[in-house]
Amino acid sequence: MYSPGEFFYYDDLGTEFEVLANLTYDHEEYIIAENEDGDRHVFFSNDDEEMVELVEDDDLSDEILEYWEEEYLDKSDIGDWDDDEYYDREDHVNIDDKFEDYDEEY
């Protein structure tokens, strides 16, 4: 129905929202949207009826926003690279050494 980056006007709040994401949570379709003040809201999305409805339950809304931030924005540190030997290497390249004679050559 709405894609990220699109705007829609929600009559009940009298505000325009920008769609940040569409997601499925617990077998329901939701839209994460942000108003002009930067406040994020969660809406039920029904493609068949082409309507959106604000999620009034604050607990559900917070739960969906938390899920979205963890899964889609990757805000949680999963730490899978901590054990990776690649990151334990101590490669060091001194760029100054590579270019110190540059002016003399040209």
Z-matrix of the N, CA and C atoms (Angstrom, degrees):
N
C 1 1.437
C 2 1.535 1 110.09
N 3 1.337 2 117.47 1 -65.07
C 4 1.462 3 121.25 2 174.80
C 5 1.516 4 108.50 3 -113.88
N 6 1.301 5 115.64 4 142.55
C 7 1.460 6 121.47 5 178.38
C 8 1.521 7 108.98 6 -106.33
N 9 1.338 8 116.66 7 155.48
C 10 1.464 9 119.24 8 176.71
C 11 1.530 10 110.66 9 -54.49
N 12 1.322 11 114.47 10 134.63
C 13 1.454 12 120.74 11 -178.59
C 14 1.522 13 113.51 12 98.92
N 15 1.330 14 117.02 13 -18.65
C 16 1.463 15 120.66 14 177.89
C 17 1.529 16 110.00 15 -80.53
N 18 1.315 17 115.48 16 158.53
C 19 1.456 18 122.17 17 178.83
C 20 1.521 19 109.55 18 -113.78
N 21 1.329 20 115.35 19 148.70
C 22 1.456 21 120.23 20 171.51
C 23 1.524 22 108.47 21 -143.69
N 24 1.309 23 115.22 22 153.88
C 25 1.459 24 121.88 23 -179.88
C 26 1.517 25 107.96 24 -103.01
N 27 1.339 26 116.41 25 127.34
C 28 1.461 27 120.83 26 179.10
C 29 1.525 28 107.65 27 -104.76
N 30 1.325 29 116.09 28 109.35
C 31 1.467 30 122.09 29 -173.13
C 32 1.524 31 113.38 30 -59.76
N 33 1.334 32 117.91 31 -41.03
C 34 1.465 33 120.70 32 -175.35
C 35 1.525 34 112.40 33 -60.87
N 36 1.323 35 117.72 34 -31.68
C 37 1.464 36 121.22 35 178.49
C 38 1.524 37 111.89 36 -101.50
N 39 1.319 38 116.96 37 -11.41
C 40 1.453 39 121.05 38 -179.26
C 41 1.514 40 112.76 39 64.05
N 42 1.322 41 115.84 40 35.53
C 43 1.463 42 121.05 41 -174.41
C 44 1.519 43 110.52 42 -134.41
N 45 1.321 44 114.76 43 149.80
C 46 1.457 45 121.21 44 173.66
C 47 1.526 46 108.83 45 -93.82
N 48 1.318 47 116.13 46 140.58
C 49 1.458 48 122.31 47 -178.75
C 50 1.521 49 110.31 48 -124.76
N 51 1.317 50 115.05 49 147.35
C 52 1.461 51 121.20 50 172.19
C 53 1.520 52 107.92 51 -104.12
N 54 1.311 53 116.35 52 130.84
C 55 1.461 54 121.41 53 179.76
C 56 1.527 55 109.14 54 -74.52
N 57 1.330 56 115.68 55 124.82
C 58 1.457 57 121.31 56 176.29
C 59 1.518 58 111.46 57 -95.06
N 60 1.342 59 115.69 58 -36.87
C 61 1.465 60 118.74 59 -177.04
C 62 1.518 61 110.34 60 -163.35
N 63 1.321 62 114.49 61 155.11
C 64 1.460 63 123.57 62 168.61
C 65 1.512 64 105.96 63 -112.65
N 66 1.320 65 116.96 64 135.90
C 67 1.455 66 118.00 65 177.98
C 68 1.512 67 111.22 66 -150.97
N 69 1.312 68 113.90 67 157.90
C 70 1.454 69 121.25 68 175.39
C 71 1.511 70 107.70 69 -106.05
N 72 1.316 71 115.58 70 127.33
C 73 1.458 72 121.24 71 179.66
C 74 1.513 73 107.58 72 -136.57
N 75 1.308 74 115.97 73 123.72
C 76 1.465 75 121.90 74 179.58
C 77 1.537 76 111.03 75 52.99
N 78 1.330 77 115.98 76 45.61
C 79 1.466 78 125.01 77 176.47
C 80 1.526 79 113.88 78 65.34
N 81 1.311 80 117.40 79 18.43
C 82 1.463 81 122.07 80 176.28
C 83 1.523 82 108.93 81 -120.99
N 84 1.327 83 116.19 82 149.12
C 85 1.460 84 121.58 83 178.16
C 86 1.529 85 109.35 84 -93.33
N 87 1.331 86 115.60 85 131.92
C 88 1.459 87 121.09 86 -179.71
C 89 1.520 88 110.32 87 -130.58
N 90 1.316 89 114.42 88 157.07
C 91 1.457 90 122.34 89 172.60
C 92 1.522 91 107.26 90 -119.87
N 93 1.318 92 115.79 91 130.32
C 94 1.458 93 121.39 92 171.51
C 95 1.523 94 105.29 93 -97.06
N 96 1.328 95 116.43 94 124.21
C 97 1.459 96 120.40 95 -177.36
C 98 1.525 97 110.05 96 -135.04
N 99 1.320 98 114.11 97 158.63
C 100 1.460 99 120.62 98 -177.14
C 101 1.523 100 108.70 99 -128.66
N 102 1.336 101 115.82 100 136.23
C 103 1.464 102 118.49 101 177.63
C 104 1.520 103 110.10 102 -88.28
N 105 1.312 104 116.52 103 -178.49
C 106 1.468 105 121.01 104 -175.76
C 107 1.523 106 113.03 105 -66.00
N 108 1.336 107 117.62 106 -18.72
C 109 1.467 108 121.52 107 177.91
C 110 1.522 109 112.35 108 -88.31
N 111 1.330 110 117.02 109 -3.38
C 112 1.456 111 121.19 110 -179.69
C 113 1.515 112 113.75 111 88.33
N 114 1.331 113 117.27 112 8.18
C 115 1.463 114 121.23 113 177.80
C 116 1.523 115 109.02 114 -80.84
N 117 1.323 116 115.61 115 131.34
C 118 1.466 117 120.45 116 -179.50
C 119 1.522 118 110.15 117 -94.24
N 120 1.322 119 114.23 118 140.20
C 121 1.455 120 121.64 119 179.41
C 122 1.520 121 108.58 120 -133.40
N 123 1.327 122 114.60 121 155.13
C 124 1.462 123 121.44 122 178.85
C 125 1.525 124 107.82 123 -113.23
N 126 1.323 125 115.29 124 134.78
C 127 1.455 126 121.83 125 179.84
C 128 1.521 127 109.42 126 -125.32
N 129 1.352 128 115.57 127 141.85
C 130 1.454 129 120.15 128 167.09
C 131 1.518 130 106.68 129 -70.04
N 132 1.310 131 116.76 130 142.58
C 133 1.456 132 120.90 131 178.95
C 134 1.516 133 108.82 132 -122.50
N 135 1.312 134 116.20 133 127.05
C 136 1.456 135 121.39 134 178.12
C 137 1.524 136 107.98 135 -124.48
N 138 1.318 137 115.91 136 101.74
C 139 1.466 138 120.64 137 -178.13
C 140 1.524 139 112.43 138 -66.79
N 141 1.336 140 116.90 139 -32.95
C 142 1.463 141 119.94 140 -178.32
C 143 1.528 142 111.44 141 -64.01
N 144 1.318 143 116.58 142 -42.26
C 145 1.459 144 120.84 143 -178.51
C 146 1.525 145 112.17 144 -96.62
N 147 1.332 146 116.66 145 -0.75
C 148 1.460 147 123.14 146 -179.32
C 149 1.524 148 111.82 147 49.42
N 150 1.329 149 115.07 148 55.16
C 151 1.452 150 120.25 149 178.65
C 152 1.519 151 110.60 150 -140.16
N 153 1.315 152 114.97 151 156.53
C 154 1.456 153 121.15 152 172.33
C 155 1.519 154 107.55 153 -124.48
N 156 1.330 155 115.24 154 148.13
C 157 1.457 156 120.42 155 -179.39
C 158 1.518 157 108.05 156 -138.18
N 159 1.312 158 116.61 157 131.17
C 160 1.456 159 122.34 158 -178.75
C 161 1.523 160 110.51 159 -63.15
N 162 1.317 161 117.11 160 135.03
C 163 1.461 162 121.71 161 174.36
C 164 1.524 163 106.70 162 -77.29
N 165 1.323 164 116.78 163 111.95
C 166 1.467 165 122.30 164 -176.36
C 167 1.524 166 112.50 165 -80.26
N 168 1.328 167 117.65 166 -27.00
C 169 1.466 168 122.37 167 -178.58
C 170 1.532 169 109.24 168 -72.69
N 171 1.336 170 116.59 169 109.41
C 172 1.466 171 121.08 170 -177.37
C 173 1.523 172 112.40 171 -61.82
N 174 1.331 173 117.10 172 -37.30
C 175 1.468 174 120.09 173 179.71
C 176 1.524 175 110.89 174 -64.39
N 177 1.323 176 116.69 175 -44.82
C 178 1.462 177 120.93 176 178.77
C 179 1.525 178 110.37 177 -65.33
N 180 1.303 179 116.48 178 -42.68
C 181 1.460 180 120.81 179 179.22
C 182 1.528 181 111.02 180 -61.01
N 183 1.330 182 117.08 181 -45.88
C 184 1.470 183 121.19 182 178.17
C 185 1.522 184 111.40 183 -63.23
N 186 1.323 185 116.35 184 -39.30
C 187 1.467 186 121.53 185 179.55
C 188 1.535 187 110.73 186 -63.71
N 189 1.316 188 116.91 187 -42.77
C 190 1.464 189 121.27 188 179.91
C 191 1.524 190 110.59 189 -68.70
N 192 1.327 191 117.32 190 -42.23
C 193 1.464 192 120.37 191 177.84
C 194 1.523 193 111.27 192 -62.58
N 195 1.326 194 116.70 193 -41.08
C 196 1.470 195 120.76 194 178.09
C 197 1.526 196 110.56 195 -63.75
N 198 1.327 197 116.61 196 -43.85
C 199 1.462 198 121.51 197 177.63
C 200 1.526 199 110.27 198 -59.83
N 201 1.321 200 116.92 199 -46.33
C 202 1.461 201 121.88 200 -179.34
C 203 1.524 202 111.01 201 -61.93
N 204 1.320 203 117.12 202 -44.33
C 205 1.464 204 120.29 203 -179.85
C 206 1.523 205 111.58 204 -63.49
N 207 1.329 206 116.93 205 -40.01
C 208 1.464 207 120.15 206 -179.23
C 209 1.523 208 112.31 207 -73.49
N 210 1.321 209 116.94 208 -43.66
C 211 1.461 210 120.71 209 -174.32
C 212 1.523 211 114.03 210 -84.60
N 213 1.306 212 116.52 211 -38.55
C 214 1.457 213 119.50 212 -172.61
C 215 1.519 214 113.49 213 -101.99
N 216 1.311 215 117.26 214 -33.63
C 217 1.458 216 119.84 215 178.68
C 218 1.516 217 111.70 216 -93.08
N 219 1.328 218 116.75 217 -9.45
C 220 1.466 219 122.95 218 177.62
C 221 1.526 220 111.08 219 56.49
N 222 1.325 221 116.36 220 45.74
C 223 1.457 222 120.01 221 179.55
C 224 1.521 223 112.34 222 -79.99
N 225 1.302 224 118.06 223 -21.65
C 226 1.455 225 118.95 224 -179.87
C 227 1.523 226 109.47 225 -85.67
N 228 1.299 227 115.64 226 142.14
C 229 1.458 228 122.06 227 -179.68
C 230 1.523 229 108.17 228 -89.63
N 231 1.325 230 116.28 229 108.59
C 232 1.458 231 118.60 230 -178.45
C 233 1.517 232 111.58 231 -84.31
N 234 1.320 233 117.89 232 -14.98
C 235 1.456 234 121.92 233 171.46
C 236 1.510 235 116.10 234 67.23
N 237 1.313 236 119.49 235 20.56
C 238 1.454 237 119.84 236 -177.31
C 239 1.517 238 112.86 237 -71.81
N 240 1.305 239 118.52 238 -16.01
C 241 1.456 240 120.07 239 -179.09
C 242 1.523 241 112.37 240 -89.26
N 243 1.310 242 118.21 241 -8.64
C 244 1.462 243 120.72 242 -177.63
C 245 1.525 244 112.40 243 -61.26
N 246 1.306 245 117.33 244 -32.42
C 247 1.461 246 121.09 245 -177.69
C 248 1.522 247 112.48 246 -95.49
N 249 1.286 248 117.95 247 -0.10
C 250 1.451 249 121.73 248 -176.98
C 251 1.529 250 109.80 249 -78.97
N 252 1.325 251 116.71 250 122.12
C 253 1.460 252 121.36 251 -176.95
C 254 1.520 253 112.44 252 -63.41
N 255 1.307 254 116.92 253 -25.98
C 256 1.460 255 119.88 254 -178.89
C 257 1.528 256 111.11 255 -56.87
N 258 1.301 257 116.11 256 -40.69
C 259 1.456 258 120.03 257 -177.27
C 260 1.523 259 112.75 258 -79.40
N 261 1.315 260 117.66 259 -10.57
C 262 1.458 261 121.06 260 178.86
C 263 1.516 262 111.82 261 -86.28
N 264 1.322 263 118.01 262 -8.49
C 265 1.459 264 120.62 263 179.35
C 266 1.514 265 109.65 264 -67.09
N 267 1.293 266 114.93 265 153.37
C 268 1.455 267 119.43 266 179.19
C 269 1.521 268 109.58 267 -117.48
N 270 1.307 269 115.64 268 58.19
C 271 1.456 270 120.15 269 176.55
C 272 1.522 271 108.37 270 -68.74
N 273 1.309 272 114.24 271 136.84
C 274 1.454 273 117.93 272 179.04
C 275 1.524 274 108.28 273 -139.20
N 276 1.273 275 115.59 274 124.75
C 277 1.455 276 120.61 275 177.58
C 278 1.517 277 106.75 276 -122.21
N 279 1.300 278 115.21 277 123.21
C 280 1.451 279 119.55 278 178.02
C 281 1.524 280 107.73 279 -95.81
N 282 1.286 281 116.26 280 105.62
C 283 1.457 282 121.37 281 -176.49
C 284 1.523 283 110.62 282 -64.99
N 285 1.319 284 117.69 283 -32.72
C 286 1.466 285 120.57 284 -179.75
C 287 1.524 286 111.26 285 -60.56
N 288 1.344 287 117.74 286 -37.14
C 289 1.461 288 121.29 287 178.94
C 290 1.524 289 111.22 288 -63.32
N 291 1.309 290 117.44 289 -36.33
C 292 1.463 291 120.99 290 -177.13
C 293 1.523 292 112.19 291 -71.48
N 294 1.309 293 118.02 292 -27.79
C 295 1.455 294 120.97 293 -173.99
C 296 1.530 295 114.37 294 -112.66
N 297 1.316 296 118.52 295 6.35
C 298 1.464 297 118.89 296 -175.87
C 299 1.526 298 112.96 297 -67.86
N 300 1.334 299 117.72 298 -29.83
C 301 1.456 300 120.80 299 179.84
C 302 1.527 301 112.54 300 -97.02
N 303 1.292 302 118.15 301 8.44
C 304 1.463 303 121.89 302 -175.62
C 305 1.530 304 111.44 303 -59.49
N 306 1.306 305 116.91 304 -47.96
C 307 1.469 306 119.97 305 -178.00
C 308 1.523 307 112.10 306 -64.78
N 309 1.310 308 117.27 307 -32.45
C 310 1.461 309 120.90 308 -178.29
C 311 1.528 310 111.72 309 -72.09
N 312 1.338 311 117.09 310 -32.81
C 313 1.455 312 120.91 311 -177.34
C 314 1.522 313 112.07 312 -77.07
N 315 1.300 314 118.70 313 -29.71
C 316 1.461 315 121.07 314 -173.66
C 317 1.493 316 111.42 315 -116.62
